[in-house]
Amino acid sequence: MIETLVALSIFSISILGILVTLSQSVADTSYAQKKVVAAYLAQEGIEYVRNLRDTYMIYNTNNPKTGWSDFTSRLLTDGCDIGCYFDPAELVFTDETQPMLDLGIYPCDAEICPNYLVYNQTTGEYGYSALGENTGLRRTIRAEQVNANEEKITSIVSWEQGSGSYSVELSDNLFNWIE
Protein backbone atom coordinates (compact mmCIF):
# COMPACT_ATOMS: atom_id res chain seq x y z
CA MET A 1 0.00 0.00 0.00
CA ILE A 2 2.82 2.41 0.88
CA GLU A 3 4.59 1.56 -2.38
CA THR A 4 1.42 2.41 -4.29
CA LEU A 5 1.07 5.78 -2.51
CA VAL A 6 4.72 6.62 -3.22
CA ALA A 7 4.30 5.62 -6.88
CA LEU A 8 1.14 7.74 -7.21
CA SER A 9 2.81 10.76 -5.63
CA ILE A 10 5.84 10.46 -7.93
CA PHE A 11 3.51 10.09 -10.94
CA SER A 12 1.43 13.13 -9.81
CA ILE A 13 4.53 15.29 -9.37
CA SER A 14 5.85 14.35 -12.81
CA ILE A 15 2.46 15.11 -14.46
CA LEU A 16 2.33 18.43 -12.60
CA GLY A 17 5.81 19.29 -13.94
CA ILE A 18 4.70 18.54 -17.49
CA LEU A 19 1.58 20.71 -17.09
CA VAL A 20 3.62 23.63 -15.74
CA THR A 21 6.01 23.35 -18.70
CA LEU A 22 3.11 23.25 -21.17
CA SER A 23 1.40 26.27 -19.61
CA GLN A 24 4.66 28.25 -19.73
CA SER A 25 5.09 27.29 -23.40
CA VAL A 26 1.61 28.58 -24.21
CA ALA A 27 2.35 31.87 -22.41
CA ASP A 28 5.68 32.22 -24.24
CA THR A 29 3.98 31.58 -27.58
CA SER A 30 1.36 34.25 -26.84
CA TYR A 31 4.11 36.73 -25.86
CA ALA A 32 6.09 36.00 -29.04
CA GLN A 33 2.98 36.48 -31.18
CA LYS A 34 2.17 39.84 -29.54
CA LYS A 35 5.78 40.99 -29.91
CA VAL A 36 5.91 40.17 -33.63
CA VAL A 37 2.61 41.96 -34.29
CA ALA A 38 3.75 44.91 -32.15
CA ALA A 39 7.00 45.20 -34.13
CA TYR A 40 5.10 45.31 -37.43
CA LEU A 41 2.62 47.88 -36.09
CA ALA A 42 5.46 50.05 -34.78
CA GLN A 43 7.13 49.98 -38.20
CA GLU A 44 3.79 50.76 -39.84
CA GLY A 45 3.49 53.85 -37.63
CA ILE A 46 6.83 55.16 -38.86
CA GLU A 47 5.93 54.39 -42.47
CA TYR A 48 2.68 56.36 -42.23
CA VAL A 49 4.57 59.40 -40.91
CA ARG A 50 7.22 58.99 -43.62
CA ASN A 51 4.48 58.86 -46.26
CA LEU A 52 2.91 61.99 -44.75
CA ARG A 53 6.28 63.77 -44.97
CA ASP A 54 6.72 62.71 -48.59
CA THR A 55 3.22 63.92 -49.46
CA TYR A 56 3.96 67.35 -48.02
CA MET A 57 7.35 67.47 -49.71
CA ILE A 58 6.32 66.28 -53.18
CA TYR A 59 2.82 67.66 -53.61
CA ASN A 60 3.07 71.06 -51.98
CA THR A 61 1.53 73.19 -54.70
CA ASN A 62 2.53 76.57 -53.23
CA ASN A 63 6.25 76.05 -52.87
CA PRO A 64 8.04 72.69 -52.62
CA LYS A 65 10.53 74.19 -50.17
CA THR A 66 7.77 74.88 -47.61
CA GLY A 67 6.67 71.22 -47.54
CA TRP A 68 9.07 70.39 -44.72
CA SER A 69 7.91 73.23 -42.49
CA ASP A 70 4.25 72.36 -43.24
CA PHE A 71 4.96 68.74 -42.25
CA THR A 72 6.78 69.59 -39.01
CA SER A 73 4.19 72.17 -37.98
CA ARG A 74 1.42 69.60 -38.53
CA LEU A 75 3.17 67.13 -36.22
CA LEU A 76 3.51 69.84 -33.58
CA THR A 77 -0.07 71.10 -34.03
CA ASP A 78 -1.46 67.55 -33.79
CA GLY A 79 0.41 66.90 -30.53
CA CYS A 80 2.98 64.39 -31.75
CA ASP A 81 5.69 66.03 -29.64
CA ILE A 82 3.95 64.49 -26.58
CA GLY A 83 2.31 61.55 -28.31
CA CYS A 84 -0.30 61.08 -31.01
CA TYR A 85 -2.14 58.38 -32.90
CA PHE A 86 -3.92 58.03 -36.23
CA ASP A 87 -6.57 55.78 -37.72
CA PRO A 88 -5.64 54.38 -41.14
CA ALA A 89 -9.34 53.72 -41.80
CA GLU A 90 -9.82 57.48 -42.12
CA LEU A 91 -7.90 57.59 -45.38
CA VAL A 92 -10.79 58.28 -47.73
CA PHE A 93 -8.71 59.23 -50.77
CA THR A 94 -10.79 62.30 -51.64
CA ASP A 95 -7.76 63.69 -53.43
CA GLU A 96 -5.96 60.91 -55.30
CA THR A 97 -2.75 62.94 -55.60
CA GLN A 98 -2.50 63.65 -51.87
CA PRO A 99 -4.38 60.92 -49.96
CA MET A 100 -2.18 61.16 -46.87
CA LEU A 101 -3.44 64.66 -46.13
CA ASP A 102 -6.79 63.05 -45.21
CA LEU A 103 -5.14 61.12 -42.37
CA GLY A 104 -6.47 62.36 -39.04
CA ILE A 105 -3.79 62.67 -36.37
CA TYR A 106 -5.01 62.96 -32.78
CA PRO A 107 -3.08 63.92 -29.65
CA CYS A 108 -2.87 61.47 -26.75
CA ASP A 109 -4.05 62.59 -23.34
CA ALA A 110 -1.00 61.06 -21.67
CA GLU A 111 2.37 59.63 -22.66
CA ILE A 112 0.70 56.41 -23.81
CA CYS A 113 -2.35 56.68 -26.05
CA PRO A 114 -5.44 55.24 -24.38
CA ASN A 115 -7.05 53.62 -27.42
CA TYR A 116 -6.55 49.95 -28.19
CA LEU A 117 -5.98 48.87 -31.77
CA VAL A 118 -8.67 46.62 -33.20
CA TYR A 119 -7.99 43.83 -35.71
CA ASN A 120 -10.59 43.41 -38.45
CA GLN A 121 -10.43 39.79 -39.64
CA THR A 122 -12.42 40.55 -42.78
CA THR A 123 -10.01 43.18 -44.10
CA GLY A 124 -6.85 42.06 -42.24
CA GLU A 125 -6.28 45.63 -41.04
CA TYR A 126 -5.59 47.21 -37.67
CA GLY A 127 -7.35 50.41 -36.68
CA TYR A 128 -9.70 51.91 -34.11
CA SER A 129 -13.11 51.12 -35.58
CA ALA A 130 -15.66 49.12 -33.63
CA LEU A 131 -15.57 46.35 -36.21
CA GLY A 132 -13.07 43.79 -35.08
CA GLU A 133 -11.32 42.20 -32.16
CA ASN A 134 -9.60 44.24 -29.45
CA THR A 135 -5.91 43.36 -29.61
CA GLY A 136 -4.85 44.96 -26.31
CA LEU A 137 -2.13 46.82 -28.25
CA ARG A 138 -1.66 50.60 -28.09
CA ARG A 139 0.37 52.58 -30.62
CA THR A 140 1.85 55.97 -29.79
CA ILE A 141 3.76 58.13 -32.27
CA ARG A 142 6.17 60.79 -31.04
CA ALA A 143 8.06 63.41 -33.02
CA GLU A 144 11.12 65.22 -31.74
CA GLN A 145 12.88 67.96 -33.67
CA VAL A 146 16.59 67.17 -33.85
CA ASN A 147 17.44 70.28 -35.87
CA ALA A 148 15.82 72.46 -38.51
CA ASN A 149 16.10 69.73 -41.15
CA GLU A 150 15.64 66.56 -39.10
CA GLU A 151 12.79 64.97 -37.11
CA LYS A 152 13.15 61.87 -34.96
CA ILE A 153 9.97 59.78 -35.23
CA THR A 154 9.40 57.16 -32.53
CA SER A 155 6.64 54.58 -32.74
CA ILE A 156 5.82 52.70 -29.54
CA VAL A 157 3.43 49.75 -29.37
CA SER A 158 2.67 48.64 -25.81
CA TRP A 159 0.55 45.94 -24.19
CA GLU A 160 -0.18 44.27 -20.86
CA GLN A 161 0.25 40.53 -20.55
CA GLY A 162 0.14 38.46 -17.43
CA SER A 163 1.61 40.56 -14.66
CA GLY A 164 3.87 42.66 -16.87
CA SER A 165 3.86 45.60 -19.23
CA TYR A 166 5.72 45.22 -22.51
CA SER A 167 6.48 47.47 -25.46
CA VAL A 168 8.26 47.59 -28.78
CA GLU A 169 9.86 50.92 -29.64
CA LEU A 170 11.23 51.79 -33.07
CA SER A 171 12.56 55.13 -34.23
CA ASP A 172 13.78 56.66 -37.43
CA ASN A 173 15.09 60.07 -38.39
CA LEU A 174 13.32 61.84 -41.24
CA PHE A 175 15.11 64.57 -43.15
CA ASN A 176 14.23 67.58 -45.24
CA TRP A 177 15.47 66.28 -48.55
CA ILE A 178 14.44 69.26 -50.73
CA GLU A 179 16.97 72.07 -50.94
ABEGO torsion letter per residue (X at the ends): XAAAAAAAAAAAAAAAAAAAAAAAAAAAAAAAAAAAAAAAAAAAAAAAAAAAAAAAAAABAABAAAAAAAAAAAAAAAGAAAEBBBBAAABAGABAABAAAABBBBBBABABBABBBBBBAAAGBBBABABEBBAGBBBBBBBBBABAABBBBBBBBBBBBEABBBBBBBBBBBBBABX
